[in-house]
Structures are given as structure tokens and as C-alpha cells.
Amino acid sequence: MKKFSLSAFIIIVIVMMSGISCEKLKADEYYVKYGLETTSIYSGGNVLVDITKEDGSGLPTIIVPIRQDWETTIGPVKKGFLARMVVTKSGWNGVTAENHLKLYLRIEVSKNDAPFTFKELNGSNTPRATATVEYTIQ
């Protein structure tokens, strides 16, 4: 009876250890959530949003109305992925000062289906026509 119990225990331990080692071999998966908030004393107008997608290339430019919050999630991506978002006021000529538009950009990351955690913010109460936020998954 003791031999059977000891044998069963050893088999259970081996099975459990092999399951743990298989989990270790599985690569971590990350998901990136890009977020944007805009404020302005004026209604109307848009911002243009460019983000990096899973393969490292950019998605087509996304048009978001000013004063409308926006977010999107991409993934899975791997460790070392550079998440990047660039936001520019539609029609901005690159020279004229912006006096009313405030931009708040953020990047959050989820690892292996865990809740998203805040990683990077580019937010300012100073009006501006463009902003960029980046985060490399480590």
C-alpha cells in the first residue's frame, strides 16, 4: 500500500513539474492599449492619430473628433515591441501656434491576460497641435 502511494505521489510530482516547465517555455504575450483625450474651448475639428500595430508598421491614420475620448487595443505583441502614438491637429501647418487644443496621450500594457497597467503618459495643460508618446515593452 505504501509503495503504491509513493509511486502515485512521484508520478503526480513529475506531471506537475512537466506542466510548469511547459508553461515556462511559452513566450509572454502583451497587449497594448493606446488612449487619447482632447480638450478645447471650441467644438468641431479633428485630430489625426497614428499608432504602431502588431507587426511594427503603422495603421492607416485614424481621424478622431476633438473633445471625444478615444482608445484602441492591439496585440498580441512580444517583449521589445515599441508602442508609439503620434497625434496631430487636422489641418495644422506645422508652423502656427496652437492656443486652445490640449492633448493627453497614454499607453497601457497587459501581460499574459493580466489587467492593463499604465506605462507612459504625455499630457499637458499647455495648448499644442501635436504630441507623441512611446513605450518599449521590457
C-alpha positions as CSV (number, residue, x, y, z in Angstrom):
1,M,0.0,0.0,0.0
2,K,2.9,2.4,0.8
3,K,4.6,1.6,-2.4
4,F,1.5,2.4,-4.4
5,S,1.0,5.7,-2.6
6,L,4.7,6.7,-3.0
7,S,4.6,5.7,-6.7
8,A,1.4,7.7,-7.2
9,F,2.9,10.7,-5.4
10,I,6.1,10.6,-7.6
11,I,4.0,10.4,-10.8
12,I,1.9,13.4,-9.7
13,V,5.0,15.4,-8.9
14,I,6.6,14.6,-12.3
15,V,3.4,15.5,-14.1
16,M,3.1,18.8,-12.2
17,M,6.8,19.7,-12.9
18,S,6.4,18.9,-16.6
19,G,3.4,21.2,-16.7
20,I,5.3,24.0,-15.0
21,S,8.3,23.6,-17.4
22,C,5.9,23.7,-20.4
23,E,4.4,27.0,-19.1
24,K,7.9,28.5,-18.8
25,L,8.6,27.7,-22.5
26,K,5.6,29.6,-23.6
27,A,6.5,33.1,-24.6
28,D,4.9,36.0,-22.8
29,E,2.1,37.8,-24.7
30,Y,1.5,41.5,-24.3
31,Y,-1.4,43.7,-25.4
32,V,-1.1,47.5,-25.8
33,K,-3.9,49.9,-25.2
34,Y,-3.5,53.4,-26.7
35,G,-5.6,56.2,-25.3
36,L,-6.3,59.8,-26.2
37,E,-8.2,62.7,-24.5
38,T,-8.5,66.1,-26.1
39,T,-10.0,69.3,-24.7
40,S,-10.6,72.6,-26.4
41,I,-12.8,75.6,-25.8
42,Y,-14.0,75.2,-29.3
43,S,-16.2,72.4,-30.6
44,G,-15.6,70.9,-34.0
45,G,-12.4,69.9,-35.7
46,N,-10.4,66.7,-35.6
47,V,-7.0,65.2,-34.7
48,L,-5.1,62.7,-36.7
49,V,-3.9,59.6,-34.8
50,D,-1.1,57.3,-36.0
51,I,-0.2,54.2,-33.9
52,T,2.2,51.3,-34.3
53,K,0.4,48.0,-34.8
54,E,1.5,44.4,-34.0
55,D,3.9,44.0,-36.9
56,G,5.7,47.3,-36.1
57,S,4.1,49.1,-39.1
58,G,1.6,51.9,-38.8
59,L,-2.2,51.6,-39.1
60,P,-3.8,54.0,-41.6
61,T,-4.3,57.4,-39.9
62,I,-7.3,57.5,-37.6
63,I,-9.5,60.6,-37.5
64,V,-10.9,61.5,-34.0
65,P,-13.2,64.4,-33.3
66,I,-11.8,66.9,-30.9
67,R,-13.4,66.7,-27.4
68,Q,-14.1,62.9,-27.9
69,D,-12.1,60.4,-25.9
70,W,-10.6,57.5,-27.9
71,E,-8.8,54.3,-27.3
72,T,-7.9,51.1,-29.0
73,T,-6.1,47.8,-28.1
74,I,-3.6,45.9,-30.3
75,G,-1.8,42.6,-29.8
76,P,-0.5,40.2,-29.0
77,V,3.0,41.7,-29.3
78,K,6.3,40.4,-27.9
79,K,8.8,41.8,-25.5
80,G,10.8,44.6,-27.1
81,F,7.8,46.0,-29.1
82,L,7.9,49.7,-29.4
83,A,4.4,51.1,-28.9
84,R,4.2,54.6,-30.4
85,M,1.3,57.1,-30.9
86,V,1.5,60.4,-32.7
87,V,-1.4,62.9,-32.6
88,T,-1.6,66.0,-34.7
89,K,-4.4,68.5,-35.1
90,S,-6.0,68.1,-38.6
91,G,-5.1,70.9,-40.9
92,W,-2.1,72.1,-38.7
93,N,0.6,73.6,-40.9
94,G,3.5,72.8,-38.6
95,V,4.2,76.5,-38.0
96,T,1.2,78.2,-36.5
97,A,1.0,78.2,-32.7
98,E,-2.0,76.3,-31.2
99,N,-3.8,78.3,-28.5
100,H,-6.7,76.0,-27.4
101,L,-6.1,72.3,-28.0
102,K,-4.9,70.2,-25.1
103,L,-3.7,66.7,-25.7
104,Y,-3.4,63.8,-23.3
105,L,-1.9,60.6,-24.7
106,R,-1.4,57.3,-22.8
107,I,-0.1,53.8,-23.2
108,E,-1.1,50.9,-21.1
109,V,0.1,47.3,-21.3
110,S,-1.3,43.9,-20.3
111,K,0.9,40.9,-19.9
112,N,-0.5,37.3,-20.2
113,D,-4.1,38.4,-19.8
114,A,-3.4,40.4,-16.6
115,P,-5.2,43.7,-16.1
116,F,-3.8,46.7,-18.1
117,T,-1.2,48.8,-16.3
118,F,-0.3,52.4,-17.0
119,K,3.1,52.7,-18.6
120,E,3.5,56.1,-20.3
121,L,1.7,59.5,-20.4
122,N,2.2,62.6,-22.5
123,G,-0.3,65.1,-21.1
124,S,-0.1,68.8,-20.7
125,N,-2.4,71.7,-19.9
126,T,-0.4,73.7,-22.3
127,P,-2.2,74.0,-25.7
128,R,-0.3,72.3,-28.5
129,A,-1.1,71.0,-32.0
130,T,0.9,67.7,-31.8
131,A,2.2,65.2,-29.3
132,T,3.9,61.8,-29.2
133,V,4.1,59.0,-26.7
134,E,6.3,55.9,-26.8
135,Y,6.9,52.9,-24.6
136,T,9.1,49.8,-25.3
137,I,7.8,46.6,-23.7
138,Q,10.5,45.3,-21.3
